[in-house]
Amino acid sequence: MTLWTICALTVAVAIALFDLWALLSVFRSDKPLGVRLGWAAVIVALPVIGLAVWGKFGPRAVVEPPSSPEHSKG
């Protein structure tokens, strides 16, 4: 095996692992099923671009700030 082949395989495996991580994150999110399936389709169809787009715009858990006045006291 040449150095070029080893580098290409390393990059391919890294992309596959990041895509798997993204897919697991998508399906663990609390978004509606249609949204999760849409993101999964984008990630699978476009592994590099889909991963980048999901990383920028994908579903994320939004933590709501405390709404109780007791929590707002400092």
N, C-alpha and C positions, 0 to 999 in steps of 0.2 A: 504494500500500500504506500502510496506517495503521501507527502505532507499535505498536499492539496486535498486529497481524499479524506484524510483524517480531519482536517479543518472543516470541510463541508459536512461530514458526518456529525461532528461536534455541534456545529451550528444547527443542523436539522434536529438533533436530539434536544437541544436547548429550546428551540421553537416549539417542539412537540410537548415538552414538559410545561412550558409557560401556557400553551393553549389548554392543556389538561387542567392546570391550576385555574385558568380563567373560566373554563366550563364548570368546574366544581363550584367556583364562587358564584357564577350566574345561577345555578340551580339551587344554591343555598340561600339566595336572596329572597326577600319577602314580596317581590314584585309579582304581578299577575303572570299566569302561565304563558300567555301569548307574548308578553315582553321577554320572558326568559327564553322561550323558543326562538324568537327573533334574534336575540343576541347570540344564542348558540349557533344558529344558522350562519350568521355573519362571521363568527370566529372560525367555524369549520370550513366555510367556503373560501375565506380569505385569511389564512392563518397569520400572516405577519401584519397586514393592514387591519384586519378585523381585531386582532389583539391590541393594536395601537389605538384604534377608534374606541374599543371597549374601555381601555385604560383611561381615556380622556373623558368619554361621555357615558360610560356604562352605569348600570344600576348600582347604587351604593346605599348602604344603610345610613340614614340621616338620623343623628341623635338629636332629639328635641331638647331644647333647654328647659330647665325646671320652670314650671308654671306657678308653683306655689310661692306666695310671698315669704314664707319661712325659709325657703331655699335661697332666696335672693338677698337675704340679710348678710351683711359682711362683717 
